[in-house]
Amino acid sequence: MPISKKEFKKGRLVTSPEKDVVDFLKKNPQKAYTAREIVEAIGYLLGVDVVSDVTTTGAIVGILETLTKEKAVVKRQIGFVDYYVING
């Protein structure tokens, strides 16, 4: 199966949730968001099951950390809370 040139350059596949995170942040470049706000904004339902909430939010935090290392996203801690914004 062919992969995109972007994936080839990154050396890894781009997951659907990662694409959703990047698309959301690109559409809202004037604001910074917490991981939980991003999770809810891309369509995941939180507040139903604690285990599911932690798992889903943890997965998105992992994606955000990867995007931060790749410099696609900027992370800044403000008042003990991590906020993320698209880079550029």
Sequence and secondary structure as in RCSB ss.txt:
>XXXX:A:sequence
MPISKKEFKKGRLVTSPEKDVVDFLKKNPQKAYTAREIVEAIGYLLGVDVVSDVTTTGAIVGILETLTKEKAVVK
RQIGFVDYYVING
>XXXX:A:secstr
    HHHHHHTS   HHHHHHHHHHHH TT  B HHHHHHHTT   SS HHHHHHHHHHHHHHHHHHHHTTSEEE
EEETTEEEEEE  
